[in-house]
Amino acid sequence: MMATPKPDVLYRNISHHPPELDWMDVPLEIKPGRYCYAADPSALEAVGMPNARSWNPTDEDWKLPENWKETFLEGMKDRLERFRSFKVFMDICVRCGACADKCHFFIGSGDPKNMPVLRAELLRSVYRGEMTKAGQILGRMAGGRELNEKVLKEIWYYYYQCTECRRCSVYCPYGIDQAEITIIGRELLNLLGLQLDWIGKPVANCNRLGNHLGLPPHTFKDNIDFLCDDIEEATGIKPEPTFNKKGADILFITPSGDVFAEPGIFTCMGYLVLFHYLQEEYGLDITWSTYASEGGNFGFFTSHEMMKKLNAKMYHEAERLGVKWILGGECGHMWRVLHQYMDTMNGPPEFLDVPVSPITGTRFDHAASTKMIHIVEFVADLIKHKKLPIDKTRNDHLKVTFHDSCNPSRGMGFLEEPRYVLNNICNNFYEMPEGTIKEQTFCCGAGSGLNPGENEELRMMGGLPRANAVKFVRDRKGVNTLANVCAIDRATLSASMDYWVPDVTVCGVHELLANALILPGEDRQTDLRGEPLPGKEDE
């Protein structure tokens, strides 16, 4: 793995000049730092995925099955019949280029094949060349080409340089969703065993142990117990969460990344502080599961079938425990799957109730089918009904901006609730520029399973547009904190900020909430990270 260039070098090397050759004639170059390692065959075998073997993307021979072309094309035909959107998206693009400069990877790399229109054309040209009369007769003149190994490798390389963020779809006059095309493209690649290790292993771990890290139940519980010890050190109060409690009112599920690594652990500590307060003051009956211990759905980056299977695990556990409804933590793809795919995949779980806050009595009718609500909307409702004692000055050392995570924002229109919470727990909140927030938010640069170490150069390129917007408010407003509601964002943006804007810290919204929440009997001089609260420096 080559070292990632310094920020000024990487930035200077970005060129948006068009190549001299037609795009079909530009040779593929798989560059170190811009691709991910192949999946461990044992991970693929564990979930029954085909053609599990050891291979390297930089090798000439990818060890494809003999009938790989037929498998790919038959899979494509099947999905053209099953998914009407895919068929429409293959036919209606007029190549207007409205999406061209909207992709963070194109902005950060200058590679024309990272323009959404051209990335889709990689697959669309195969559709035309292999499956339409015009393409079969006229070939390249009709925008068609034959599927061969060179074309397959090109599709693999660039379809793992798309984070399925859907920013391009906001600007497309025809509503073409590149994320849907990428999802199908990856499914076709997976038919040949062309999976990434950073996706393959989490999928296998989620399937076997319930979370992407492969933490067994006792380790998951131990990690949360350690966080409770840290909370006691910061506040003088130790939460006592319950695990696998049958008959609890609410099951809480969050990304397992919040349980084991910074900065996610501080968000998890925020959950624990909140739940402790609500349990002591209002008798909130909430439990964690050590079996369905992953909110994130890594099947979303694999196939519709795997997505469905991992989504179902949460509901099987809710049924086993006999809870009334599910509360979900700060996650991205968990919520995208729930909002856009749940009903047609697994259907409404009739054994659960429509979520009703046991504290305010608010009925969340928009979750009537999923029976699951986001913790930020739960907290926003508590704040609206004045159920939380808050001291905003405890966050006065922070100047905060908010990153709209792609899946909760564009994927489900979840825009105002996080801002409502932040404005009620922080005195210094500043928005990034219009065109970079809400529906038009830039991606973190490494969602959809593109967050390993070996593709760091690609991640820093993809993270440039978001970092540039953060730098804008840093320079003009003194912003030093980037809040968000996604575990992948917390991991990815931490690296991206260290690289592009190193004096900005990344955190979850509920870390800031816990800092501001007044606990009866607390003895607090520091925030959850052990830093002195404003006015407590001498103490």
KOLFITOR-470653 format. One record per residue (C-alpha): residue number from 1; residue in one letter; chain; x negated, y, z negated. Coordinates in Angstrom, 1 decimal, decimal comma, padded with zeros to 4 digits, m for minus. Example, Ala and Ser with C-alpha at 12.3 -4.5 7.8 and 13.67 -1.06 7.14 Angstrom:
SITE/num/residu/chaine/X/Y/Z
SITE/1/A/A/m012,3/m004,5/m007,8
SITE/2/S/A/m013,7/m001,1/m007,1
//
This chain:
SITE/num/residu/chaine/X/Y/Z
SITE/1/M/A/000,0/000,0/000,0
SITE/2/M/A/m001,5/003,3/001,1
SITE/3/A/A/m001,5/006,3/m001,2
SITE/4/T/A/001,2/008,9/m000,5
SITE/5/P/A/m000,2/012,1/000,9
SITE/6/K/A/m000,2/015,2/m001,3
SITE/7/P/A/003,0/017,3/m001,0
SITE/8/D/A/001,4/020,1/001,1
SITE/9/V/A/m000,1/017,5/003,5
SITE/10/L/A/003,2/015,6/003,8
SITE/11/Y/A/005,1/018,8/004,4
SITE/12/R/A/002,6/020,1/007,1
SITE/13/N/A/002,8/016,8/009,0
SITE/14/I/A/006,6/017,1/009,5
SITE/15/S/A/007,3/017,9/013,1
SITE/16/H/A/010,8/018,2/014,7
SITE/17/H/A/009,5/018,5/018,3
SITE/18/P/A/011,2/016,0/020,5
SITE/19/P/A/008,9/013,2/021,9
SITE/20/E/A/007,7/013,2/025,4
SITE/21/L/A/009,2/009,8/026,2
SITE/22/D/A/012,8/008,8/026,3
SITE/23/W/A/013,9/007,3/023,0
SITE/24/M/A/014,1/003,8/024,4
SITE/25/D/A/010,5/004,0/025,6
SITE/26/V/A/009,0/005,2/022,3
SITE/27/P/A/007,1/002,2/020,8
SITE/28/L/A/008,0/001,1/017,3
SITE/29/E/A/005,4/001,7/014,6
SITE/30/I/A/006,0/000,2/011,2
SITE/31/K/A/004,1/002,7/009,0
SITE/32/P/A/002,8/001,9/005,5
SITE/33/G/A/004,7/003,8/002,9
SITE/34/R/A/007,8/003,9/005,0
SITE/35/Y/A/009,1/000,3/004,7
SITE/36/C/A/010,0/m002,1/001,9
SITE/37/Y/A/008,6/m005,6/001,3
SITE/38/A/A/010,6/m008,6/002,4
SITE/39/A/A/012,8/m010,5/000,0
SITE/40/D/A/011,4/m013,3/m002,1
SITE/41/P/A/012,9/m016,5/m000,6
SITE/42/S/A/013,9/m017,8/m004,0
SITE/43/A/A/016,2/m014,8/m004,4
SITE/44/L/A/017,9/m015,5/m001,1
SITE/45/E/A/018,2/m019,2/m001,9
SITE/46/A/A/019,8/m018,4/m005,2
SITE/47/V/A/022,8/m016,7/m003,6
SITE/48/G/A/023,0/m018,9/m000,5
SITE/49/M/A/021,7/m016,4/002,0
SITE/50/P/A/020,3/m017,8/005,3
SITE/51/N/A/016,7/m018,2/006,6
SITE/52/A/A/015,0/m017,8/003,2
SITE/53/R/A/011,2/m017,8/003,9
SITE/54/S/A/008,1/m015,8/003,2
SITE/55/W/A/007,4/m013,2/005,9
SITE/56/N/A/005,8/m009,8/006,3
SITE/57/P/A/007,3/m006,8/008,3
SITE/58/T/A/003,9/m005,9/009,6
SITE/59/D/A/003,3/m009,4/011,0
SITE/60/E/A/004,0/m010,1/014,7
SITE/61/D/A/006,0/m013,3/013,8
SITE/62/W/A/009,0/m012,6/011,6
SITE/63/K/A/009,8/m016,4/011,4
SITE/64/L/A/013,2/m015,9/012,9
SITE/65/P/A/015,5/m018,9/013,5
SITE/66/E/A/015,5/m020,3/017,0
SITE/67/N/A/019,1/m019,1/017,7
SITE/68/W/A/018,6/m015,7/016,1
SITE/69/K/A/019,9/m013,8/019,1
SITE/70/E/A/023,1/m015,8/019,3
SITE/71/T/A/023,6/m015,5/015,5
SITE/72/F/A/023,2/m011,7/015,6
SITE/73/L/A/025,5/m011,2/018,6
SITE/74/E/A/028,2/m013,6/017,3
SITE/75/G/A/028,1/m011,8/014,0
SITE/76/M/A/028,5/m008,5/015,8
SITE/77/K/A/031,5/m009,8/017,8
SITE/78/D/A/033,1/m011,1/014,6
SITE/79/R/A/032,7/m007,7/012,8
SITE/80/L/A/034,0/m005,8/015,9
SITE/81/E/A/037,2/m007,9/015,5
SITE/82/R/A/037,4/m007,7/011,7
SITE/83/F/A/036,6/m004,0/011,2
SITE/84/R/A/038,5/m001,6/013,3
SITE/85/S/A/036,4/001,3/012,2
SITE/86/F/A/033,2/m000,4/013,5
SITE/87/K/A/034,8/m000,9/016,9
SITE/88/V/A/036,0/002,7/017,0
SITE/89/F/A/032,6/004,0/016,0
SITE/90/M/A/030,9/002,0/018,7
SITE/91/D/A/033,1/003,5/021,4
SITE/92/I/A/033,9/007,1/020,5
SITE/93/C/A/030,5/008,9/019,9
SITE/94/V/A/029,9/011,6/022,5
SITE/95/R/A/026,3/012,3/021,3
SITE/96/C/A/027,1/015,9/020,5
SITE/97/G/A/024,4/016,1/017,9
SITE/98/A/A/026,4/017,7/015,2
SITE/99/C/A/025,0/015,2/012,7
SITE/100/A/A/021,4/015,4/014,0
SITE/101/D/A/019,9/017,8/011,4
SITE/102/K/A/022,1/016,7/008,5
SITE/103/C/A/020,2/013,6/007,6
SITE/104/H/A/017,6/014,0/004,8
SITE/105/F/A/015,4/011,5/006,4
SITE/106/F/A/015,4/013,3/009,7
SITE/107/I/A/014,7/016,6/008,0
SITE/108/G/A/011,9/015,1/006,0
SITE/109/S/A/010,3/013,0/008,7
SITE/110/G/A/011,1/014,6/012,0
SITE/111/D/A/011,6/011,2/013,5
SITE/112/P/A/014,4/011,4/016,1
SITE/113/K/A/015,5/007,8/015,4
SITE/114/N/A/016,4/009,1/011,9
SITE/115/M/A/019,0/011,3/013,4
SITE/116/P/A/022,3/009,6/012,5
SITE/117/V/A/023,5/009,7/016,2
SITE/118/L/A/020,3/008,0/017,3
SITE/119/R/A/020,2/005,6/014,4
SITE/120/A/A/023,7/004,4/015,4
SITE/121/E/A/022,6/004,3/019,0
SITE/122/L/A/020,0/001,6/018,1
SITE/123/L/A/022,9/m000,7/017,5
SITE/124/R/A/025,4/000,9/019,9
SITE/125/S/A/023,0/000,3/022,8
SITE/126/V/A/023,0/m003,4/022,0
SITE/127/Y/A/026,8/m003,4/021,9
SITE/128/R/A/026,9/m001,7/025,3
SITE/129/G/A/024,2/m003,8/026,9
SITE/130/E/A/025,4/m007,2/025,6
SITE/131/M/A/029,2/m006,7/025,2
SITE/132/T/A/030,5/m004,2/027,7
SITE/133/K/A/031,0/m004,6/031,5
SITE/134/A/A/029,4/m001,2/032,2
SITE/135/G/A/026,3/m002,0/030,1
SITE/136/Q/A/026,0/m005,5/031,6
SITE/137/I/A/026,1/m004,1/035,1
SITE/138/L/A/024,4/m000,7/034,8
SITE/139/G/A/022,1/m001,5/031,8
SITE/140/R/A/020,2/001,5/030,8
SITE/141/M/A/022,2/003,9/033,0
SITE/142/A/A/025,2/003,1/030,8
SITE/143/G/A/023,2/003,4/027,6
SITE/144/G/A/022,9/m000,3/027,2
SITE/145/R/A/019,9/m002,5/026,5
SITE/146/E/A/019,2/m006,2/025,9
SITE/147/L/A/018,7/m007,5/022,4
SITE/148/N/A/015,1/m008,7/022,0
SITE/149/E/A/012,7/m009,0/019,1
SITE/150/K/A/011,4/m005,4/019,7
SITE/151/V/A/014,9/m004,0/019,5
SITE/152/L/A/015,7/m006,2/016,4
SITE/153/K/A/012,6/m004,9/014,5
SITE/154/E/A/013,5/m001,3/015,4
SITE/155/I/A/017,1/m001,8/014,0
SITE/156/W/A/015,6/m003,3/010,8
SITE/157/Y/A/013,1/m000,5/010,3
SITE/158/Y/A/015,5/002,4/010,7
SITE/159/Y/A/018,6/000,8/009,1
SITE/160/Y/A/016,5/000,6/006,0
SITE/161/Q/A/015,8/004,3/006,4
SITE/162/C/A/019,4/005,2/005,8
SITE/163/T/A/020,8/005,5/002,3
SITE/164/E/A/024,5/005,2/003,4
SITE/165/C/A/025,0/008,7/001,8
SITE/166/R/A/027,7/009,8/004,4
SITE/167/R/A/026,5/013,4/004,6
SITE/168/C/A/026,5/013,1/008,4
SITE/169/S/A/030,1/012,0/008,4
SITE/170/V/A/031,1/015,3/006,8
SITE/171/Y/A/029,9/017,1/009,9
SITE/172/C/A/030,9/014,7/012,7
SITE/173/P/A/033,9/016,1/014,6
SITE/174/Y/A/035,1/012,6/015,3
SITE/175/G/A/034,7/011,4/011,7
SITE/176/I/A/032,1/008,7/012,6
SITE/177/D/A/030,7/007,2/009,4
SITE/178/Q/A/027,1/006,2/009,9
SITE/179/A/A/027,2/004,5/006,5
SITE/180/E/A/029,8/002,0/007,8
SITE/181/I/A/027,6/001,3/010,8
SITE/182/T/A/024,5/000,9/008,6
SITE/183/I/A/026,5/m001,5/006,3
SITE/184/I/A/027,4/m003,7/009,3
SITE/185/G/A/023,9/m003,4/010,7
SITE/186/R/A/022,4/m004,7/007,5
SITE/187/E/A/025,0/m007,5/007,3
SITE/188/L/A/023,8/m008,6/010,8
SITE/189/L/A/020,1/m008,4/009,7
SITE/190/N/A/021,0/m010,5/006,6
SITE/191/L/A/022,3/m013,3/008,8
SITE/192/L/A/018,7/m013,7/009,9
SITE/193/G/A/017,2/m013,5/006,4
SITE/194/L/A/015,9/m009,9/007,0
SITE/195/Q/A/016,5/m008,7/003,5
SITE/196/L/A/014,5/m006,4/001,2
SITE/197/D/A/013,0/m007,6/m002,0
SITE/198/W/A/014,4/m004,6/m004,0
SITE/199/I/A/017,9/m005,6/m002,9
SITE/200/G/A/017,5/m009,4/m002,8
SITE/201/K/A/016,3/m009,8/m006,3
SITE/202/P/A/018,8/m007,5/m007,9
SITE/203/V/A/021,6/m009,3/m006,1
SITE/204/A/A/020,3/m012,7/m007,3
SITE/205/N/A/019,9/m011,4/m010,9
SITE/206/C/A/023,4/m009,8/m010,9
SITE/207/N/A/024,9/m013,1/m009,7
SITE/208/R/A/023,1/m015,2/m012,3
SITE/209/L/A/022,7/m013,0/m015,4
SITE/210/G/A/025,1/m010,1/m014,8
SITE/211/N/A/022,6/m007,3/m014,3
SITE/212/H/A/020,1/m006,3/m011,7
SITE/213/L/A/017,1/m006,6/m014,0
SITE/214/G/A/017,7/m010,2/m014,9
SITE/215/L/A/018,0/m009,3/m018,6
SITE/216/P/A/019,5/m012,3/m020,6
SITE/217/P/A/022,4/m011,4/m023,0
SITE/218/H/A/020,2/m011,2/m026,1
SITE/219/T/A/017,7/m008,9/m024,4
SITE/220/F/A/020,4/m006,6/m023,2
SITE/221/K/A/021,7/m006,4/m026,8
SITE/222/D/A/018,3/m005,9/m028,3
SITE/223/N/A/017,6/m003,0/m025,9
SITE/224/I/A/020,7/m001,2/m027,0
SITE/225/D/A/019,9/m001,9/m030,7
SITE/226/F/A/016,5/m000,3/m030,1
SITE/227/L/A/018,3/002,8/m028,7
SITE/228/C/A/020,5/002,9/m031,8
SITE/229/D/A/017,3/003,0/m033,9
SITE/230/D/A/016,0/005,9/m031,9
SITE/231/I/A/019,3/007,7/m032,4
SITE/232/E/A/019,0/007,2/m036,1
SITE/233/E/A/015,6/008,7/m036,0
SITE/234/A/A/016,9/011,8/m034,2
SITE/235/T/A/020,2/012,3/m036,0
SITE/236/G/A/020,0/010,4/m039,3
SITE/237/I/A/023,0/008,3/m038,1
SITE/238/K/A/022,9/004,8/m036,6
SITE/239/P/A/025,6/003,7/m034,2
SITE/240/E/A/026,9/000,2/m034,6
SITE/241/P/A/028,3/m000,8/m031,1
SITE/242/T/A/030,2/m004,1/m030,7
SITE/243/F/A/029,3/m006,7/m028,0
SITE/244/N/A/031,7/m009,2/m026,3
SITE/245/K/A/034,4/m008,3/m028,8
SITE/246/K/A/037,6/m010,1/m027,8
SITE/247/G/A/040,8/m008,0/m028,1
SITE/248/A/A/039,0/m004,6/m028,0
SITE/249/D/A/041,0/m001,8/m026,3
SITE/250/I/A/038,3/m000,8/m023,8
SITE/251/L/A/035,4/m002,5/m022,1
SITE/252/F/A/032,5/m000,2/m021,3
SITE/253/I/A/030,2/m001,0/m018,3
SITE/254/T/A/027,2/001,1/m017,2
SITE/255/P/A/024,3/000,5/m014,9
SITE/256/S/A/021,7/m001,7/m016,6
SITE/257/G/A/019,0/000,9/m015,6
SITE/258/D/A/020,5/003,1/m018,3
SITE/259/V/A/019,5/000,4/m020,9
SITE/260/F/A/015,8/m000,1/m020,3
SITE/261/A/A/013,9/002,8/m018,8
SITE/262/E/A/013,5/006,6/m018,9
SITE/263/P/A/015,3/008,8/m018,3
SITE/264/G/A/018,3/006,5/m018,2
SITE/265/I/A/017,9/005,4/m021,8
SITE/266/F/A/018,6/008,9/m023,0
SITE/267/T/A/021,9/008,9/m021,0
SITE/268/C/A/022,7/005,5/m022,7
SITE/269/M/A/021,9/007,0/m026,1
SITE/270/G/A/024,4/009,8/m025,2
SITE/271/Y/A/027,1/007,2/m024,6
SITE/272/L/A/026,3/005,6/m028,0
SITE/273/V/A/026,4/008,9/m029,8
SITE/274/L/A/029,7/009,7/m028,2
SITE/275/F/A/031,3/006,3/m029,0
SITE/276/H/A/030,1/006,5/m032,6
SITE/277/Y/A/031,7/009,8/m033,1
SITE/278/L/A/035,0/008,7/m031,5
SITE/279/Q/A/035,0/005,5/m033,4
SITE/280/E/A/034,5/007,2/m036,8
SITE/281/E/A/036,9/010,1/m036,2
SITE/282/Y/A/039,6/008,5/m034,0
SITE/283/G/A/039,1/004,7/m034,4
SITE/284/L/A/038,1/004,2/m030,8
SITE/285/D/A/037,9/000,4/m030,1
SITE/286/I/A/035,3/m000,1/m027,4
SITE/287/T/A/033,0/m003,0/m026,6
SITE/288/W/A/030,0/m003,7/m024,4
SITE/289/S/A/029,5/m006,9/m022,5
SITE/290/T/A/026,2/m008,7/m022,4
SITE/291/Y/A/027,5/m010,8/m019,4
SITE/292/A/A/029,0/m008,2/m017,1
SITE/293/S/A/026,1/m005,9/m018,0
SITE/294/E/A/025,7/m004,1/m014,7
SITE/295/G/A/027,9/m001,4/m013,2
SITE/296/G/A/025,9/m001,0/m010,1
SITE/297/N/A/027,0/m003,1/m007,2
SITE/298/F/A/023,9/m004,2/m005,2
SITE/299/G/A/026,2/m006,3/m003,0
SITE/300/F/A/027,1/m003,0/m001,4
SITE/301/F/A/023,7/m003,0/000,3
SITE/302/T/A/024,0/m006,7/001,4
SITE/303/S/A/027,4/m007,7/002,7
SITE/304/H/A/031,1/m007,2/002,2
SITE/305/E/A/031,3/m010,7/000,7
SITE/306/M/A/028,6/m010,1/m001,8
SITE/307/M/A/030,0/m006,7/m002,7
SITE/308/K/A/033,4/m008,4/m003,4
SITE/309/K/A/031,8/m011,1/m005,6
SITE/310/L/A/029,8/m008,7/m007,8
SITE/311/N/A/032,8/m006,3/m008,2
SITE/312/A/A/034,9/m009,2/m009,4
SITE/313/K/A/032,4/m010,0/m012,2
SITE/314/M/A/033,5/m006,9/m014,2
SITE/315/Y/A/037,1/m007,8/m014,0
SITE/316/H/A/036,6/m011,5/m014,9
SITE/317/E/A/034,9/m010,3/m018,0
SITE/318/A/A/037,6/m007,8/m018,8
SITE/319/E/A/040,1/m010,6/m018,5
SITE/320/R/A/038,1/m012,9/m020,7
SITE/321/L/A/037,8/m010,3/m023,4
SITE/322/G/A/041,4/m009,3/m023,2
SITE/323/V/A/040,8/m005,6/m023,1
SITE/324/K/A/043,4/m003,1/m021,9
SITE/325/W/A/041,2/m001,2/m019,4
SITE/326/I/A/037,6/m000,5/m018,3
SITE/327/L/A/035,5/002,7/m018,9
SITE/328/G/A/032,6/003,1/m016,5
SITE/329/G/A/029,3/004,9/m017,1
SITE/330/E/A/027,2/007,2/m014,8
SITE/331/C/A/026,8/005,2/m011,6
SITE/332/G/A/027,0/005,8/m007,9
SITE/333/H/A/027,7/002,6/m005,9
SITE/334/M/A/029,8/001,1/m008,6
SITE/335/W/A/032,3/003,9/m008,1
SITE/336/R/A/032,0/004,0/m004,3
SITE/337/V/A/033,0/000,3/m004,3
SITE/338/L/A/035,8/000,8/m006,8
SITE/339/H/A/037,2/003,8/m005,0
SITE/340/Q/A/036,9/002,7/m001,4
SITE/341/Y/A/036,9/m001,1/m001,3
SITE/342/M/A/038,3/m002,5/m004,5
SITE/343/D/A/042,0/m002,7/m003,5
SITE/344/T/A/041,4/m004,6/m000,2
SITE/345/M/A/038,6/m006,8/m001,7
SITE/346/N/A/039,9/m008,0/m005,0
SITE/347/G/A/043,2/m006,3/m005,4
SITE/348/P/A/044,7/m004,5/m008,4
SITE/349/P/A/043,9/m006,4/m011,6
SITE/350/E/A/047,5/m006,8/m012,9
SITE/351/F/A/046,3/m008,2/m016,3
SITE/352/L/A/044,9/m004,7/m017,2
SITE/353/D/A/046,8/m001,6/m018,1
SITE/354/V/A/046,7/001,8/m016,4
SITE/355/P/A/044,1/003,6/m018,4
SITE/356/V/A/045,5/005,8/m021,2
SITE/357/S/A/043,2/007,7/m023,5
SITE/358/P/A/043,8/006,5/m027,1
SITE/359/I/A/042,7/009,9/m028,4
SITE/360/T/A/044,5/012,4/m026,2
SITE/361/G/A/047,3/010,2/m024,8
SITE/362/T/A/046,4/011,2/m021,2
SITE/363/R/A/047,4/008,7/m018,6
SITE/364/F/A/045,0/008,4/m015,7
SITE/365/D/A/047,5/007,5/m013,0
SITE/366/H/A/044,9/007,9/m010,2
SITE/367/A/A/043,3/004,7/m011,7
SITE/368/A/A/046,6/002,8/m011,6
SITE/369/S/A/045,2/000,2/m009,2
SITE/370/T/A/041,5/m000,1/m010,4
SITE/371/K/A/042,4/000,2/m014,1
SITE/372/M/A/039,0/001,8/m014,5
SITE/373/I/A/038,0/005,4/m015,1
SITE/374/H/A/034,7/007,3/m015,2
SITE/375/I/A/033,2/008,4/m018,5
SITE/376/V/A/032,9/012,0/m017,3
SITE/377/E/A/036,6/012,4/m016,6
SITE/378/F/A/037,3/010,7/m020,0
SITE/379/V/A/035,0/013,2/m021,7
SITE/380/A/A/036,4/016,2/m019,7
SITE/381/D/A/039,8/015,2/m021,0
SITE/382/L/A/038,5/015,1/m024,6
SITE/383/I/A/037,0/018,5/m024,2
SITE/384/K/A/040,1/020,0/m022,7
SITE/385/H/A/042,1/018,8/m025,7
SITE/386/K/A/039,4/020,1/m028,1
SITE/387/K/A/038,6/016,7/m029,5
SITE/388/L/A/034,8/017,1/m029,6
SITE/389/P/A/033,0/019,6/m031,9
SITE/390/I/A/030,3/021,1/m029,7
SITE/391/D/A/027,4/023,5/m030,3
SITE/392/K/A/026,3/024,7/m026,8
SITE/393/T/A/023,3/026,5/m028,2
SITE/394/R/A/021,6/023,2/m028,8
SITE/395/N/A/021,0/023,1/m025,0
SITE/396/D/A/019,9/026,8/m024,8
SITE/397/H/A/016,3/025,7/m024,1
SITE/398/L/A/017,5/024,1/m020,9
SITE/399/K/A/018,5/025,9/m017,7
SITE/400/V/A/020,6/023,3/m015,9
SITE/401/T/A/021,7/022,6/m012,3
SITE/402/F/A/023,8/019,7/m011,1
SITE/403/H/A/023,1/017,2/m008,4
SITE/404/D/A/026,3/015,8/m006,8
SITE/405/S/A/025,5/012,1/m006,4
SITE/406/C/A/026,6/011,0/m003,0
SITE/407/N/A/028,9/008,2/m003,9
SITE/408/P/A/031,0/009,9/m006,6
SITE/409/S/A/031,1/013,2/m004,7
SITE/410/R/A/031,6/012,3/m001,0
SITE/411/G/A/032,7/008,8/m001,7
SITE/412/M/A/035,5/009,7/m004,1
SITE/413/G/A/035,9/013,5/m004,3
SITE/414/F/A/034,6/013,6/m007,9
SITE/415/L/A/033,4/017,2/m008,0
SITE/416/E/A/034,8/019,3/m010,7
SITE/417/E/A/034,8/017,1/m013,8
SITE/418/P/A/031,0/017,0/m014,3
SITE/419/R/A/030,8/020,8/m013,9
SITE/420/Y/A/033,6/021,2/m016,4
SITE/421/V/A/031,7/019,2/m018,9
SITE/422/L/A/028,4/020,9/m018,2
SITE/423/N/A/029,9/024,4/m018,6
SITE/424/N/A/031,3/023,3/m021,9
SITE/425/I/A/028,1/021,9/m023,3
SITE/426/C/A/025,5/024,3/m021,8
SITE/427/N/A/025,2/028,1/m021,8
SITE/428/N/A/022,8/028,1/m018,8
SITE/429/F/A/024,3/026,3/m015,8
SITE/430/Y/A/023,4/027,4/m012,3
SITE/431/E/A/024,6/026,0/m008,9
SITE/432/M/A/022,3/025,2/m006,1
SITE/433/P/A/023,1/026,9/m002,8
SITE/434/E/A/026,3/026,3/m000,8
SITE/435/G/A/025,7/023,7/001,8
SITE/436/T/A/023,6/021,5/m000,6
SITE/437/I/A/026,3/020,7/m003,2
SITE/438/K/A/029,7/019,0/m003,5
SITE/439/E/A/030,8/017,4/m000,3
SITE/440/Q/A/027,7/018,7/001,5
SITE/441/T/A/025,3/017,5/m001,2
SITE/442/F/A/021,9/016,1/m000,1
SITE/443/C/A/021,1/012,5/m001,1
SITE/444/C/A/018,5/011,7/m003,7
SITE/445/G/A/016,5/010,1/m000,9
SITE/446/A/A/016,4/006,5/m002,1
SITE/447/G/A/019,9/005,1/m002,7
SITE/448/S/A/021,2/001,9/m001,1
SITE/449/G/A/018,3/m000,2/m002,4
SITE/450/L/A/015,4/002,0/m001,1
SITE/451/N/A/013,9/002,7/m004,5
SITE/452/P/A/010,8/000,4/m004,8
SITE/453/G/A/007,2/001,6/m005,0
SITE/454/E/A/005,9/000,6/m001,6
SITE/455/N/A/008,0/003,0/000,4
SITE/456/E/A/007,1/006,1/m001,7
SITE/457/E/A/006,2/008,3/001,3
SITE/458/L/A/009,6/007,6/002,9
SITE/459/R/A/011,3/008,4/m000,5
SITE/460/M/A/009,4/011,7/m000,8
SITE/461/M/A/010,4/012,6/002,8
SITE/462/G/A/014,0/011,8/002,1
SITE/463/G/A/013,9/013,7/m001,2
SITE/464/L/A/012,6/016,9/000,3
SITE/465/P/A/015,9/018,6/001,1
SITE/466/R/A/017,3/018,0/m002,4
SITE/467/A/A/014,0/019,1/m003,9
SITE/468/N/A/014,0/022,3/m001,8
SITE/469/A/A/017,4/023,3/m003,2
SITE/470/V/A/016,2/022,6/m006,7
SITE/471/K/A/013,2/024,7/m006,1
SITE/472/F/A/015,4/027,5/m004,9
SITE/473/V/A/017,2/027,8/m008,3
SITE/474/R/A/014,0/027,1/m010,2
SITE/475/D/A/012,4/030,1/m008,6
SITE/476/R/A/015,4/032,4/m008,9
SITE/477/K/A/017,1/031,3/m012,1
SITE/478/G/A/014,3/029,5/m014,0
SITE/479/V/A/016,1/026,1/m013,8
SITE/480/N/A/014,2/023,4/m015,6
SITE/481/T/A/016,7/020,6/m015,8
SITE/482/L/A/018,5/018,6/m013,0
SITE/483/A/A/021,6/016,8/m014,3
SITE/484/N/A/023,4/014,1/m012,4
SITE/485/V/A/025,8/011,1/m012,9
SITE/486/C/A/024,0/008,3/m011,2
SITE/487/A/A/021,4/005,8/m012,5
SITE/488/I/A/019,6/005,5/m009,2
SITE/489/D/A/019,5/009,3/m008,9
SITE/490/R/A/017,9/009,5/m012,4
SITE/491/A/A/015,1/007,1/m011,3
SITE/492/T/A/014,7/008,5/m007,8
SITE/493/L/A/014,9/012,2/m008,6
SITE/494/S/A/012,5/011,9/m011,5
SITE/495/A/A/009,8/010,7/m009,0
SITE/496/S/A/010,9/013,3/m006,4
SITE/497/M/A/010,8/016,2/m008,8
SITE/498/D/A/007,4/015,1/m010,1
SITE/499/Y/A/006,2/015,2/m006,5
SITE/500/W/A/007,9/018,4/m005,2
SITE/501/V/A/009,0/020,4/m008,2
SITE/502/P/A/007,0/019,0/m011,1
SITE/503/D/A/008,3/021,4/m013,8
SITE/504/V/A/012,0/020,2/m013,5
SITE/505/T/A/013,2/017,3/m015,7
SITE/506/V/A/016,0/014,9/m014,7
SITE/507/C/A/018,7/013,8/m017,0
SITE/508/G/A/022,2/012,4/m017,2
SITE/509/V/A/025,2/014,6/m018,2
SITE/510/H/A/025,9/012,5/m021,4
SITE/511/E/A/022,4/013,1/m022,7
SITE/512/L/A/023,2/016,8/m022,8
SITE/513/L/A/026,6/016,1/m024,3
SITE/514/A/A/025,0/014,1/m027,2
SITE/515/N/A/022,6/017,0/m027,8
SITE/516/A/A/025,5/019,4/m028,2
SITE/517/L/A/027,9/017,0/m030,1
SITE/518/I/A/028,1/017,7/m033,9
SITE/519/L/A/028,1/014,5/m035,9
SITE/520/P/A/029,5/014,6/m039,4
SITE/521/G/A/026,7/014,0/m041,9
SITE/522/E/A/024,0/014,4/m039,3
SITE/523/D/A/020,4/015,6/m040,0
SITE/524/R/A/019,2/016,8/m036,7
SITE/525/Q/A/016,2/018,9/m035,7
SITE/526/T/A/015,5/017,4/m032,3
SITE/527/D/A/017,3/016,3/m029,2
SITE/528/L/A/017,4/012,7/m028,1
SITE/529/R/A/014,0/013,0/m026,5
SITE/530/G/A/012,4/014,1/m029,8
SITE/531/E/A/012,0/017,7/m028,7
SITE/532/P/A/012,9/020,4/m031,2
SITE/533/L/A/016,3/021,9/m030,8
SITE/534/P/A/016,4/025,7/m030,3
SITE/535/G/A/015,7/027,4/m033,6
SITE/536/K/A/014,4/024,2/m035,2
SITE/537/E/A/010,8/024,4/m033,9
SITE/538/D/A/009,3/025,2/m037,3
SITE/539/E/A/011,3/022,6/m039,1
//
